[in-house]
Structure formats: C-alpha cells, structure tokens
Amino acid sequence: MRRDYASLNLADFDVVFAFLSPAAMPDLWQQARSQMRSGSLFISLSFSVEGQEPDQVAILAPNARHRLYAWRM
C-alpha cells in the first residue's frame, strides 16, 4: 500500500515498511510508537531513526548503499 502515513492508523498493520526522507522519520517514528501494537515490526529502508537503536540492521548486498533498519514495537 502506498499512502500518506499521517492519514493511516498504524495499529491496523503487523508490519510497516517506510522509505521516506530522513526529515519525515521523527514524525513517523512518533506515530509508530503511539499506534503500533506490541510485537509489530517497523522497517525503514536507508534511514534510521535518530536516537533509536534498531533491533536489527540488514545489509542488502556487498557494497550496497541501502540498509534495512528494523524495530520491534
């Protein structure tokens, strides 16, 4: 699904995948923390959340410029 994240209730999803600019990440992180259920998974491609250590980081390929960052809620 591709929509404006601010208009969604993230509690409806077990997994949320984001590929947004770093400028949007603080607001999306706050929304995810307040709406996502315990045990759900928040994943970001390329951009981490400042001050929030991810639970997992996946390097997609050798010399790849993108990484996946994942947080378990």
Predicted model as a PDB file, atoms N, CA, C, CB and O in Angstrom, pLDDT in the B-factor column:
MODEL        1                                                                  
ATOM      1  N   MET A   1       0.847  -1.157   0.000  1.00 70.00           N  
ATOM      2  CA  MET A   1       0.000   0.000   0.000  1.00 70.00           C  
ATOM      3  C   MET A   1       0.899   1.229   0.000  1.00 70.00           C  
ATOM      4  CB  MET A   1      -0.967  -0.007   1.213  1.00 70.00           C  
ATOM      5  O   MET A   1       1.916   1.268   0.693  1.00 70.00           O  
ATOM      6  N   ARG A   2       0.529   2.197  -0.756  1.00 77.00           N  
ATOM      7  CA  ARG A   2       1.281   3.448  -0.793  1.00 77.00           C  
ATOM      8  C   ARG A   2       0.297   4.571  -0.504  1.00 77.00           C  
ATOM      9  CB  ARG A   2       2.006   3.657  -2.181  1.00 77.00           C  
ATOM     10  O   ARG A   2      -0.587   4.864  -1.309  1.00 77.00           O  
ATOM     11  N   ARG A   3       0.464   5.196   0.664  1.00 80.00           N  
ATOM     12  CA  ARG A   3      -0.439   6.275   1.082  1.00 80.00           C  
ATOM     13  C   ARG A   3       0.317   7.246   1.973  1.00 80.00           C  
ATOM     14  CB  ARG A   3      -1.684   5.711   1.823  1.00 80.00           C  
ATOM     15  O   ARG A   3       1.471   7.021   2.337  1.00 80.00           O  
ATOM     16  N   ASP A   4      -0.363   8.325   2.310  1.00 87.00           N  
ATOM     17  CA  ASP A   4       0.171   9.285   3.262  1.00 87.00           C  
ATOM     18  C   ASP A   4       0.119   8.647   4.648  1.00 87.00           C  
ATOM     19  CB  ASP A   4      -0.628  10.635   3.223  1.00 87.00           C  
ATOM     20  O   ASP A   4      -0.965   8.381   5.167  1.00 87.00           O  
ATOM     21  N   TYR A   5       1.264   8.404   5.239  1.00 89.00           N  
ATOM     22  CA  TYR A   5       1.311   7.710   6.523  1.00 89.00           C  
ATOM     23  C   TYR A   5       0.531   8.435   7.607  1.00 89.00           C  
ATOM     24  CB  TYR A   5       2.739   7.537   6.961  1.00 89.00           C  
ATOM     25  O   TYR A   5      -0.029   7.797   8.499  1.00 89.00           O  
ATOM     26  N   ALA A   6       0.488   9.747   7.543  1.00 91.00           N  
ATOM     27  CA  ALA A   6      -0.189  10.512   8.596  1.00 91.00           C  
ATOM     28  C   ALA A   6      -1.696  10.251   8.624  1.00 91.00           C  
ATOM     29  CB  ALA A   6       0.068  12.002   8.404  1.00 91.00           C  
ATOM     30  O   ALA A   6      -2.350  10.474   9.642  1.00 91.00           O  
ATOM     31  N   SER A   7      -2.238   9.778   7.506  1.00 93.00           N  
ATOM     32  CA  SER A   7      -3.678   9.516   7.451  1.00 93.00           C  
ATOM     33  C   SER A   7      -4.029   8.080   7.835  1.00 93.00           C  
ATOM     34  CB  SER A   7      -4.202   9.810   6.060  1.00 93.00           C  
ATOM     35  O   SER A   7      -5.207   7.725   7.878  1.00 93.00           O  
ATOM     36  N   LEU A   8      -3.034   7.263   8.111  1.00 93.00           N  
ATOM     37  CA  LEU A   8      -3.270   5.854   8.444  1.00 93.00           C  
ATOM     38  C   LEU A   8      -3.238   5.625   9.951  1.00 93.00           C  
ATOM     39  CB  LEU A   8      -2.228   4.964   7.762  1.00 93.00           C  
ATOM     40  O   LEU A   8      -2.542   6.324  10.688  1.00 93.00           O  
ATOM     41  N   ASN A   9      -3.998   4.641  10.386  1.00 96.00           N  
ATOM     42  CA  ASN A   9      -3.877   4.156  11.754  1.00 96.00           C  
ATOM     43  C   ASN A   9      -2.933   2.960  11.693  1.00 96.00           C  
ATOM     44  CB  ASN A   9      -5.290   3.771  12.382  1.00 96.00           C  
ATOM     45  O   ASN A   9      -3.313   1.892  11.213  1.00 96.00           O  
ATOM     46  N   LEU A  10      -1.728   3.131  12.169  1.00 97.00           N  
ATOM     47  CA  LEU A  10      -0.711   2.085  12.059  1.00 97.00           C  
ATOM     48  C   LEU A  10      -1.020   0.871  12.931  1.00 97.00           C  
ATOM     49  CB  LEU A  10       0.643   2.643  12.433  1.00 97.00           C  
ATOM     50  O   LEU A  10      -0.364  -0.161  12.792  1.00 97.00           O  
ATOM     51  N   ALA A  11      -1.985   0.970  13.812  1.00 97.00           N  
ATOM     52  CA  ALA A  11      -2.400  -0.178  14.624  1.00 97.00           C  
ATOM     53  C   ALA A  11      -3.042  -1.257  13.762  1.00 97.00           C  
ATOM     54  CB  ALA A  11      -3.375   0.266  15.721  1.00 97.00           C  
ATOM     55  O   ALA A  11      -3.184  -2.398  14.204  1.00 97.00           O  
ATOM     56  N   ASP A  12      -3.432  -0.912  12.540  1.00 95.00           N  
ATOM     57  CA  ASP A  12      -4.058  -1.878  11.638  1.00 95.00           C  
ATOM     58  C   ASP A  12      -3.050  -2.809  10.971  1.00 95.00           C  
ATOM     59  CB  ASP A  12      -4.844  -1.151  10.579  1.00 95.00           C  
ATOM     60  O   ASP A  12      -3.447  -3.722  10.246  1.00 95.00           O  
ATOM     61  N   PHE A  13      -1.753  -2.596  11.201  1.00 96.00           N  
ATOM     62  CA  PHE A  13      -0.719  -3.336  10.482  1.00 96.00           C  
ATOM     63  C   PHE A  13       0.222  -4.068  11.435  1.00 96.00           C  
ATOM     64  CB  PHE A  13       0.076  -2.392   9.592  1.00 96.00           C  
ATOM     65  O   PHE A  13       0.564  -3.563  12.504  1.00 96.00           O  
ATOM     66  N   ASP A  14       0.634  -5.268  11.026  1.00 97.00           N  
ATOM     67  CA  ASP A  14       1.636  -6.026  11.776  1.00 97.00           C  
ATOM     68  C   ASP A  14       3.051  -5.589  11.401  1.00 97.00           C  
ATOM     69  CB  ASP A  14       1.465  -7.530  11.524  1.00 97.00           C  
ATOM     70  O   ASP A  14       3.972  -5.656  12.214  1.00 97.00           O  
ATOM     71  N   VAL A  15       3.206  -5.140  10.151  1.00 97.00           N  
ATOM     72  CA  VAL A  15       4.494  -4.675   9.638  1.00 97.00           C  
ATOM     73  C   VAL A  15       4.265  -3.369   8.888  1.00 97.00           C  
ATOM     74  CB  VAL A  15       5.162  -5.749   8.711  1.00 97.00           C  
ATOM     75  O   VAL A  15       3.357  -3.266   8.064  1.00 97.00           O  
ATOM     76  N   VAL A  16       5.092  -2.381   9.178  1.00 96.00           N  
ATOM     77  CA  VAL A  16       5.079  -1.122   8.438  1.00 96.00           C  
ATOM     78  C   VAL A  16       6.466  -0.948   7.836  1.00 96.00           C  
ATOM     79  CB  VAL A  16       4.688   0.101   9.363  1.00 96.00           C  
ATOM     80  O   VAL A  16       7.474  -0.993   8.542  1.00 96.00           O  
ATOM     81  N   PHE A  17       6.505  -0.746   6.511  1.00 94.00           N  
ATOM     82  CA  PHE A  17       7.749  -0.530   5.782  1.00 94.00           C  
ATOM     83  C   PHE A  17       7.760   0.900   5.264  1.00 94.00           C  
ATOM     84  CB  PHE A  17       7.908  -1.552   4.611  1.00 94.00           C  
ATOM     85  O   PHE A  17       6.807   1.338   4.619  1.00 94.00           O  
ATOM     86  N   ALA A  18       8.828   1.623   5.544  1.00 93.00           N  
ATOM     87  CA  ALA A  18       8.917   3.023   5.131  1.00 93.00           C  
ATOM     88  C   ALA A  18      10.175   3.257   4.317  1.00 93.00           C  
ATOM     89  CB  ALA A  18       8.896   3.953   6.351  1.00 93.00           C  
ATOM     90  O   ALA A  18      11.241   2.721   4.623  1.00 93.00           O  
ATOM     91  N   PHE A  19      10.037   4.059   3.282  1.00 91.00           N  
ATOM     92  CA  PHE A  19      11.182   4.548   2.512  1.00 91.00           C  
ATOM     93  C   PHE A  19      10.923   6.028   2.292  1.00 91.00           C  
ATOM     94  CB  PHE A  19      11.370   3.763   1.131  1.00 91.00           C  
ATOM     95  O   PHE A  19      10.432   6.444   1.243  1.00 91.00           O  
ATOM     96  N   LEU A  20      11.263   6.811   3.300  1.00 88.00           N  
ATOM     97  CA  LEU A  20      10.972   8.240   3.327  1.00 88.00           C  
ATOM     98  C   LEU A  20      12.254   9.030   3.530  1.00 88.00           C  
ATOM     99  CB  LEU A  20       9.957   8.571   4.434  1.00 88.00           C  
ATOM    100  O   LEU A  20      13.307   8.471   3.835  1.00 88.00           O  
ATOM    101  N   SER A  21      12.146  10.308   3.358  1.00 88.00           N  
ATOM    102  CA  SER A  21      13.290  11.172   3.617  1.00 88.00           C  
ATOM    103  C   SER A  21      13.589  11.178   5.115  1.00 88.00           C  
ATOM    104  CB  SER A  21      13.024  12.613   3.101  1.00 88.00           C  
ATOM    105  O   SER A  21      12.685  10.973   5.925  1.00 88.00           O  
ATOM    106  N   PRO A  22      14.837  11.408   5.487  1.00 90.00           N  
ATOM    107  CA  PRO A  22      15.175  11.483   6.909  1.00 90.00           C  
ATOM    108  C   PRO A  22      14.370  12.545   7.642  1.00 90.00           C  
ATOM    109  CB  PRO A  22      16.649  11.763   7.076  1.00 90.00           C  
ATOM    110  O   PRO A  22      14.145  12.417   8.845  1.00 90.00           O  
ATOM    111  N   ALA A  23      13.933  13.588   6.949  1.00 93.00           N  
ATOM    112  CA  ALA A  23      13.161  14.654   7.591  1.00 93.00           C  
ATOM    113  C   ALA A  23      11.810  14.153   8.099  1.00 93.00           C  
ATOM    114  CB  ALA A  23      12.950  15.808   6.617  1.00 93.00           C  
ATOM    115  O   ALA A  23      11.289  14.686   9.078  1.00 93.00           O  
ATOM    116  N   ALA A  24      11.239  13.147   7.457  1.00 92.00           N  
ATOM    117  CA  ALA A  24       9.932  12.616   7.857  1.00 92.00           C  
ATOM    118  C   ALA A  24      10.026  11.574   8.962  1.00 92.00           C  
ATOM    119  CB  ALA A  24       9.239  12.013   6.665  1.00 92.00           C  
ATOM    120  O   ALA A  24       9.028  11.282   9.620  1.00 92.00           O  
ATOM    121  N   MET A  25      11.194  11.018   9.172  1.00 94.00           N  
ATOM    122  CA  MET A  25      11.329   9.894  10.102  1.00 94.00           C  
ATOM    123  C   MET A  25      10.951  10.220  11.551  1.00 94.00           C  
ATOM    124  CB  MET A  25      12.736   9.399  10.068  1.00 94.00           C  
ATOM    125  O   MET A  25      10.317   9.378  12.186  1.00 94.00           O  
ATOM    126  N   PRO A  26      11.291  11.368  12.110  1.00 95.00           N  
ATOM    127  CA  PRO A  26      10.897  11.618  13.504  1.00 95.00           C  
ATOM    128  C   PRO A  26       9.382  11.594  13.710  1.00 95.00           C  
ATOM    129  CB  PRO A  26      11.443  12.955  13.958  1.00 95.00           C  
ATOM    130  O   PRO A  26       8.903  11.029  14.693  1.00 95.00           O  
ATOM    131  N   ASP A  27       8.628  12.198  12.800  1.00 95.00           N  
ATOM    132  CA  ASP A  27       7.164  12.186  12.935  1.00 95.00           C  
ATOM    133  C   ASP A  27       6.598  10.788  12.741  1.00 95.00           C  
ATOM    134  CB  ASP A  27       6.527  13.144  11.929  1.00 95.00           C  
ATOM    135  O   ASP A  27       5.707  10.369  13.480  1.00 95.00           O  
ATOM    136  N   LEU A  28       7.110  10.067  11.750  1.00 96.00           N  
ATOM    137  CA  LEU A  28       6.630   8.704  11.528  1.00 96.00           C  
ATOM    138  C   LEU A  28       6.980   7.816  12.713  1.00 96.00           C  
ATOM    139  CB  LEU A  28       7.225   8.124  10.234  1.00 96.00           C  
ATOM    140  O   LEU A  28       6.173   6.974  13.108  1.00 96.00           O  
ATOM    141  N   TRP A  29       8.148   7.984  13.279  1.00 97.00           N  
ATOM    142  CA  TRP A  29       8.546   7.196  14.442  1.00 97.00           C  
ATOM    143  C   TRP A  29       7.590   7.451  15.608  1.00 97.00           C  
ATOM    144  CB  TRP A  29       9.998   7.529  14.851  1.00 97.00           C  
ATOM    145  O   TRP A  29       7.156   6.505  16.265  1.00 97.00           O  
ATOM    146  N   GLN A  30       7.267   8.684  15.866  1.00 97.00           N  
ATOM    147  CA  GLN A  30       6.337   9.003  16.955  1.00 97.00           C  
ATOM    148  C   GLN A  30       4.968   8.382  16.696  1.00 97.00           C  
ATOM    149  CB  GLN A  30       6.204  10.529  17.122  1.00 97.00           C  
ATOM    150  O   GLN A  30       4.338   7.856  17.614  1.00 97.00           O  
ATOM    151  N   GLN A  31       4.515   8.442  15.471  1.00 97.00           N  
ATOM    152  CA  GLN A  31       3.237   7.829  15.125  1.00 97.00           C  
ATOM    153  C   GLN A  31       3.309   6.310  15.311  1.00 97.00           C  
ATOM    154  CB  GLN A  31       2.845   8.178  13.672  1.00 97.00           C  
ATOM    155  O   GLN A  31       2.389   5.711  15.869  1.00 97.00           O  
ATOM    156  N   ALA A  32       4.378   5.698  14.855  1.00 98.00           N  
ATOM    157  CA  ALA A  32       4.535   4.249  15.005  1.00 98.00           C  
ATOM    158  C   ALA A  32       4.557   3.858  16.478  1.00 98.00           C  
ATOM    159  CB  ALA A  32       5.824   3.769  14.310  1.00 98.00           C  
ATOM    160  O   ALA A  32       3.889   2.903  16.874  1.00 98.00           O  
ATOM    161  N   ARG A  33       5.308   4.578  17.283  1.00 97.00           N  
ATOM    162  CA  ARG A  33       5.408   4.253  18.718  1.00 97.00           C  
ATOM    163  C   ARG A  33       4.056   4.397  19.411  1.00 97.00           C  
ATOM    164  CB  ARG A  33       6.447   5.160  19.407  1.00 97.00           C  
ATOM    165  O   ARG A  33       3.752   3.636  20.329  1.00 97.00           O  
ATOM    166  N   SER A  34       3.257   5.344  18.994  1.00 98.00           N  
ATOM    167  CA  SER A  34       1.978   5.563  19.674  1.00 98.00           C  
ATOM    168  C   SER A  34       0.864   4.664  19.142  1.00 98.00           C  
ATOM    169  CB  SER A  34       1.566   7.012  19.536  1.00 98.00           C  
ATOM    170  O   SER A  34      -0.106   4.407  19.856  1.00 98.00           O  
ATOM    171  N   GLN A  35       0.982   4.179  17.898  1.00 98.00           N  
ATOM    172  CA  GLN A  35      -0.121   3.433  17.309  1.00 98.00           C  
ATOM    173  C   GLN A  35       0.134   1.939  17.112  1.00 98.00           C  
ATOM    174  CB  GLN A  35      -0.459   4.031  16.011  1.00 98.00           C  
ATOM    175  O   GLN A  35      -0.801   1.145  17.208  1.00 98.00           O  
ATOM    176  N   MET A  36       1.357   1.546  16.844  1.00 98.00           N  
ATOM    177  CA  MET A  36       1.603   0.137  16.518  1.00 98.00           C  
ATOM    178  C   MET A  36       1.515  -0.735  17.765  1.00 98.00           C  
ATOM    179  CB  MET A  36       2.980  -0.030  15.855  1.00 98.00           C  
ATOM    180  O   MET A  36       1.913  -0.333  18.858  1.00 98.00           O  
ATOM    181  N   ARG A  37       0.982  -1.938  17.572  1.00 97.00           N  
ATOM    182  CA  ARG A  37       0.804  -2.879  18.672  1.00 97.00           C  
ATOM    183  C   ARG A  37       2.134  -3.488  19.102  1.00 97.00           C  
ATOM    184  CB  ARG A  37      -0.170  -3.982  18.271  1.00 97.00           C  
ATOM    185  O   ARG A  37       3.094  -3.540  18.334  1.00 97.00           O  
ATOM    186  N   SER A  38       2.162  -3.938  20.327  1.00 97.00           N  
ATOM    187  CA  SER A  38       3.327  -4.648  20.850  1.00 97.00           C  
ATOM    188  C   SER A  38       3.597  -5.881  19.989  1.00 97.00           C  
ATOM    189  CB  SER A  38       3.111  -5.051  22.340  1.00 97.00           C  
ATOM    190  O   SER A  38       2.681  -6.644  19.680  1.00 97.00           O  
ATOM    191  N   GLY A  39       4.836  -6.068  19.610  1.00 97.00           N  
ATOM    192  CA  GLY A  39       5.228  -7.207  18.795  1.00 97.00           C  
ATOM    193  C   GLY A  39       5.219  -6.930  17.303  1.00 97.00           C  
ATOM    194  O   GLY A  39       5.748  -7.727  16.529  1.00 97.00           O  
ATOM    195  N   SER A  40       4.624  -5.808  16.876  1.00 98.00           N  
ATOM    196  CA  SER A  40       4.621  -5.473  15.454  1.00 98.00           C  
ATOM    197  C   SER A  40       6.020  -4.989  15.049  1.00 98.00           C  
ATOM    198  CB  SER A  40       3.540  -4.384  15.139  1.00 98.00           C  
ATOM    199  O   SER A  40       6.877  -4.755  15.901  1.00 98.00           O  
ATOM    200  N   LEU A  41       6.233  -4.844  13.747  1.00 98.00           N  
ATOM    201  CA  LEU A  41       7.562  -4.549  13.229  1.00 98.00           C  
ATOM    202  C   LEU A  41       7.530  -3.293  12.366  1.00 98.00           C  
ATOM    203  CB  LEU A  41       8.104  -5.739  12.424  1.00 98.00           C  
ATOM    204  O   LEU A  41       6.700  -3.165  11.466  1.00 98.00           O  
ATOM    205  N   PHE A  42       8.435  -2.379  12.649  1.00 98.00           N  
ATOM    206  CA  PHE A  42       8.612  -1.154  11.873  1.00 98.00           C  
ATOM    207  C   PHE A  42       9.943  -1.268  11.141  1.00 98.00           C  
ATOM    208  CB  PHE A  42       8.568   0.130  12.790  1.00 98.00           C  
ATOM    209  O   PHE A  42      10.984  -1.465  11.769  1.00 98.00           O  
ATOM    210  N   ILE A  43       9.915  -1.146   9.813  1.00 97.00           N  
ATOM    211  CA  ILE A  43      11.108  -1.303   8.985  1.00 97.00           C  
ATOM    212  C   ILE A  43      11.307  -0.046   8.145  1.00 97.00           C  
ATOM    213  CB  ILE A  43      10.996  -2.560   8.078  1.00 97.00           C  
ATOM    214  O   ILE A  43      10.355   0.499   7.585  1.00 97.00           O  
ATOM    215  N   SER A  44      12.544   0.399   8.066  1.00 96.00           N  
ATOM    216  CA  SER A  44      12.881   1.555   7.245  1.00 96.00           C  
ATOM    217  C   SER A  44      14.017   1.181   6.305  1.00 96.00           C  
ATOM    218  CB  SER A  44      13.271   2.774   8.125  1.00 96.00           C  
ATOM    219  O   SER A  44      15.004   0.567   6.712  1.00 96.00           O  
ATOM    220  N   LEU A  45      13.863   1.558   5.043  1.00 95.00           N  
ATOM    221  CA  LEU A  45      14.928   1.358   4.067  1.00 95.00           C  
ATOM    222  C   LEU A  45      15.776   2.618   4.027  1.00 95.00           C  
ATOM    223  CB  LEU A  45      14.353   1.021   2.654  1.00 95.00           C  
ATOM    224  O   LEU A  45      15.278   3.706   3.738  1.00 95.00           O  
ATOM    225  N   SER A  46      17.043   2.463   4.315  1.00 92.00           N  
ATOM    226  CA  SER A  46      18.065   3.503   4.184  1.00 92.00           C  
ATOM    227  C   SER A  46      18.166   4.495   5.330  1.00 92.00           C  
ATOM    228  CB  SER A  46      17.822   4.248   2.960  1.00 92.00           C  
ATOM    229  O   SER A  46      19.241   5.048   5.560  1.00 92.00           O  
ATOM    230  N   PHE A  47      17.076   4.740   6.059  1.00 92.00           N  
ATOM    231  CA  PHE A  47      17.151   5.780   7.077  1.00 92.00           C  
ATOM    232  C   PHE A  47      16.791   5.235   8.442  1.00 92.00           C  
ATOM    233  CB  PHE A  47      16.238   6.937   6.722  1.00 92.00           C  
ATOM    234  O   PHE A  47      15.737   4.630   8.634  1.00 92.00           O  
ATOM    235  N   SER A  48      17.676   5.460   9.374  1.00 92.00           N  
ATOM    236  CA  SER A  48      17.428   5.068  10.745  1.00 92.00           C  
ATOM    237  C   SER A  48      16.664   6.192  11.443  1.00 92.00           C  
ATOM    238  CB  SER A  48      18.757   4.747  11.484  1.00 92.00           C  
ATOM    239  O   SER A  48      16.400   7.237  10.848  1.00 92.00           O  
ATOM    240  N   VAL A  49      16.317   5.970  12.692  1.00 94.00           N  
ATOM    241  CA  VAL A  49      15.638   6.985  13.495  1.00 94.00           C  
ATOM    242  C   VAL A  49      16.653   7.505  14.505  1.00 94.00           C  
ATOM    243  CB  VAL A  49      14.351   6.406  14.211  1.00 94.00           C  
ATOM    244  O   VAL A  49      17.175   6.748  15.323  1.00 94.00           O  
ATOM    245  N   GLU A  50      16.922   8.788  14.440  1.00 92.00           N  
ATOM    246  CA  GLU A  50      17.927   9.377  15.322  1.00 92.00           C  
ATOM    247  C   GLU A  50      17.592   9.087  16.778  1.00 92.00           C  
ATOM    248  CB  GLU A  50      18.030  10.894  15.091  1.00 92.00           C  
ATOM    249  O   GLU A  50      16.472   9.324  17.232  1.00 92.00           O  
ATOM    250  N   GLY A  51      18.583   8.568  17.504  1.00 94.00           N  
ATOM    251  CA  GLY A  51      18.422   8.300  18.926  1.00 94.00           C  
ATOM    252  C   GLY A  51      17.711   6.998  19.256  1.00 94.00           C  
ATOM    253  O   GLY A  51      17.509   6.689  20.430  1.00 94.00           O  
ATOM    254  N   GLN A  52      17.324   6.219  18.233  1.00 96.00           N  
ATOM    255  CA  GLN A  52      16.630   4.952  18.462  1.00 96.00           C  
ATOM    256  C   GLN A  52      17.453   3.813  17.851  1.00 96.00           C  
ATOM    257  CB  GLN A  52      15.188   4.984  17.855  1.00 96.00           C  
ATOM    258  O   GLN A  52      17.518   3.669  16.630  1.00 96.00           O  
ATOM    259  N   GLU A  53      18.067   3.026  18.696  1.00 97.00           N  
ATOM    260  CA  GLU A  53      18.878   1.903  18.221  1.00 97.00           C  
ATOM    261  C   GLU A  53      17.958   0.853  17.586  1.00 97.00           C  
ATOM    262  CB  GLU A  53      19.712   1.278  19.393  1.00 97.00           C  
ATOM    263  O   GLU A  53      17.032   0.382  18.247  1.00 97.00           O  
ATOM    264  N   PRO A  54      18.187   0.475  16.322  1.00 98.00           N  
ATOM    265  CA  PRO A  54      17.349  -0.545  15.708  1.00 98.00           C  
ATOM    266  C   PRO A  54      17.607  -1.913  16.343  1.00 98.00           C  
ATOM    267  CB  PRO A  54      17.600  -0.603  14.193  1.00 98.00           C  
ATOM    268  O   PRO A  54      18.699  -2.184  16.842  1.00 98.00           O  
ATOM    269  N   ASP A  55      16.596  -2.756  16.314  1.00 98.00           N  
ATOM    270  CA  ASP A  55      16.752  -4.126  16.807  1.00 98.00           C  
ATOM    271  C   ASP A  55      17.566  -4.966  15.827  1.00 98.00           C  
ATOM    272  CB  ASP A  55      15.376  -4.772  17.044  1.00 98.00           C  
ATOM    273  O   ASP A  55      18.276  -5.890  16.223  1.00 98.00           O  
ATOM    274  N   GLN A  56      17.450  -4.631  14.539  1.00 97.00           N  
ATOM    275  CA  GLN A  56      18.211  -5.340  13.516  1.00 97.00           C  
ATOM    276  C   GLN A  56      18.588  -4.375  12.404  1.00 97.00           C  
ATOM    277  CB  GLN A  56      17.405  -6.533  12.954  1.00 97.00           C  
ATOM    278  O   GLN A  56      17.858  -3.431  12.101  1.00 97.00           O  
ATOM    279  N   VAL A  57      19.743  -4.634  11.802  1.00 96.00           N  
ATOM    280  CA  VAL A  57      20.188  -3.914  10.614  1.00 96.00           C  
ATOM    281  C   VAL A  57      20.596  -4.972   9.602  1.00 96.00           C  
ATOM    282  CB  VAL A  57      21.377  -2.913  10.931  1.00 96.00           C  
ATOM    283  O   VAL A  57      21.413  -5.842   9.905  1.00 96.00           O  
ATOM    284  N   ALA A  58      20.034  -4.902   8.406  1.00 95.00           N  
ATOM    285  CA  ALA A  58      20.367  -5.861   7.357  1.00 95.00           C  
ATOM    286  C   ALA A  58      21.064  -5.131   6.217  1.00 95.00           C  
ATOM    287  CB  ALA A  58      19.097  -6.596   6.847  1.00 95.00           C  
ATOM    288  O   ALA A  58      20.538  -4.163   5.667  1.00 95.00           O  
ATOM    289  N   ILE A  59      22.248  -5.608   5.874  1.00 92.00           N  
ATOM    290  CA  ILE A  59      22.961  -5.107   4.700  1.00 92.00           C  
ATOM    291  C   ILE A  59      22.451  -5.934   3.529  1.00 92.00           C  
ATOM    292  CB  ILE A  59      24.550  -5.210   4.859  1.00 92.00           C  
ATOM    293  O   ILE A  59      22.519  -7.163   3.557  1.00 92.00           O  
ATOM    294  N   LEU A  60      21.945  -5.271   2.514  1.00 87.00           N  
ATOM    295  CA  LEU A  60      21.240  -5.975   1.441  1.00 87.00           C  
ATOM    296  C   LEU A  60      22.166  -6.709   0.480  1.00 87.00           C  
ATOM    297  CB  LEU A  60      20.405  -5.003   0.670  1.00 87.00           C  
ATOM    298  O   LEU A  60      21.786  -7.742  -0.073  1.00 87.00           O  
ATOM    299  N   ALA A  61      23.354  -6.200   0.277  1.00 84.00           N  
ATOM    300  CA  ALA A  61      24.320  -6.846  -0.618  1.00 84.00           C  
ATOM    301  C   ALA A  61      25.683  -6.215  -0.349  1.00 84.00           C  
ATOM    302  CB  ALA A  61      23.904  -6.691  -2.141  1.00 84.00           C  
ATOM    303  O   ALA A  61      25.760  -5.091   0.146  1.00 84.00           O  
ATOM    304  N   PRO A  62      26.744  -6.926  -0.668  1.00 84.00           N  
ATOM    305  CA  PRO A  62      28.058  -6.310  -0.515  1.00 84.00           C  
ATOM    306  C   PRO A  62      28.125  -5.001  -1.298  1.00 84.00           C  
ATOM    307  CB  PRO A  62      29.167  -7.274  -0.983  1.00 84.00           C  
ATOM    308  O   PRO A  62      27.686  -4.929  -2.446  1.00 84.00           O  
ATOM    309  N   ASN A  63      28.665  -3.995  -0.680  1.00 83.00           N  
ATOM    310  CA  ASN A  63      28.811  -2.664  -1.278  1.00 83.00           C  
ATOM    311  C   ASN A  63      27.486  -1.973  -1.597  1.00 83.00           C  
ATOM    312  CB  ASN A  63      29.616  -2.771  -2.530  1.00 83.00           C  
ATOM    313  O   ASN A  63      27.467  -0.988  -2.335  1.00 83.00           O  
ATOM    314  N   ALA A  64      26.396  -2.472  -1.058  1.00 81.00           N  
ATOM    315  CA  ALA A  64      25.104  -1.824  -1.280  1.00 81.00           C  
ATOM    316  C   ALA A  64      25.050  -0.533  -0.477  1.00 81.00           C  
ATOM    317  CB  ALA A  64      23.930  -2.766  -0.887  1.00 81.00           C  
ATOM    318  O   ALA A  64      25.589  -0.453   0.627  1.00 81.00           O  
ATOM    319  N   ARG A  65      24.398   0.471  -1.039  1.00 83.00           N  
ATOM    320  CA  ARG A  65      24.307   1.733  -0.309  1.00 83.00           C  
ATOM    321  C   ARG A  65      23.106   1.764   0.628  1.00 83.00           C  
ATOM    322  CB  ARG A  65      24.229   2.896  -1.284  1.00 83.00           C  
ATOM    323  O   ARG A  65      23.029   2.615   1.514  1.00 83.00           O  
ATOM    324  N   HIS A  66      22.168   0.838   0.436  1.00 88.00           N  
ATOM    325  CA  HIS A  66      20.979   0.803   1.277  1.00 88.00           C  
ATOM    326  C   HIS A  66      21.089  -0.279   2.344  1.00 88.00           C  
ATOM    327  CB  HIS A  66      19.736   0.576   0.426  1.00 88.00           C  
ATOM    328  O   HIS A  66      21.719  -1.317   2.143  1.00 88.00           O  
ATOM    329  N   ARG A  67      20.466  -0.012   3.467  1.00 93.00           N  
ATOM    330  CA  ARG A  67      20.342  -0.983   4.555  1.00 93.00           C  
ATOM    331  C   ARG A  67      18.908  -0.972   5.025  1.00 93.00           C  
ATOM    332  CB  ARG A  67      21.321  -0.666   5.732  1.00 93.00           C  
ATOM    333  O   ARG A  67      18.191   0.015   4.858  1.00 93.00           O  
ATOM    334  N   LEU A  68      18.499  -2.069   5.609  1.00 96.00           N  
ATOM    335  CA  LEU A  68      17.185  -2.128   6.248  1.00 96.00           C  
ATOM    336  C   LEU A  68      17.391  -1.987   7.751  1.00 96.00           C  
ATOM    337  CB  LEU A  68      16.431  -3.466   5.900  1.00 96.00           C  
ATOM    338  O   LEU A  68      18.248  -2.647   8.339  1.00 96.00           O  
ATOM    339  N   TYR A  69      16.610  -1.135   8.348  1.00 97.00           N  
ATOM    340  CA  TYR A  69      16.612  -0.942   9.803  1.00 97.00           C  
ATOM    341  C   TYR A  69      15.269  -1.433  10.320  1.00 97.00           C  
ATOM    342  CB  TYR A  69      16.864   0.574  10.200  1.00 97.00           C  
ATOM    343  O   TYR A  69      14.228  -1.104   9.752  1.00 97.00           O  
ATOM    344  N   ALA A  70      15.283  -2.218  11.392  1.00 98.00           N  
ATOM    345  CA  ALA A  70      14.027  -2.779  11.904  1.00 98.00           C  
ATOM    346  C   ALA A  70      13.946  -2.600  13.414  1.00 98.00           C  
ATOM    347  CB  ALA A  70      13.905  -4.276  11.537  1.00 98.00           C  
ATOM    348  O   ALA A  70      14.922  -2.778  14.143  1.00 98.00           O  
ATOM    349  N   TRP A  71      12.756  -2.243  13.849  1.00 98.00           N  
ATOM    350  CA  TRP A  71      12.462  -2.082  15.277  1.00 98.00           C  
ATOM    351  C   TRP A  71      11.245  -2.921  15.620  1.00 98.00           C  
ATOM    352  CB  TRP A  71      12.222  -0.583  15.644  1.00 98.00           C  
ATOM    353  O   TRP A  71      10.225  -2.853  14.933  1.00 98.00           O  
ATOM    354  N   ARG A  72      11.346  -3.698  16.662  1.00 98.00           N  
ATOM    355  CA  ARG A  72      10.210  -4.445  17.176  1.00 98.00           C  
ATOM    356  C   ARG A  72       9.516  -3.545  18.183  1.00 98.00           C  
ATOM    357  CB  ARG A  72      10.647  -5.815  17.821  1.00 98.00           C  
ATOM    358  O   ARG A  72      10.152  -3.044  19.111  1.00 98.00           O  
ATOM    359  N   MET A  73       8.251  -3.341  18.012  1.00 97.00           N  
ATOM    360  CA  MET A  73       7.480  -2.457  18.905  1.00 97.00           C  
ATOM    361  C   MET A  73       7.130  -3.166  20.196  1.00 97.00           C  
ATOM    362  CB  MET A  73       6.199  -1.968  18.216  1.00 97.00           C  
ATOM    363  O   MET A  73       6.485  -2.581  21.066  1.00 97.00           O  
TER     364      MET A  73                                                      
ENDMDL                                                                          
END                                                                             
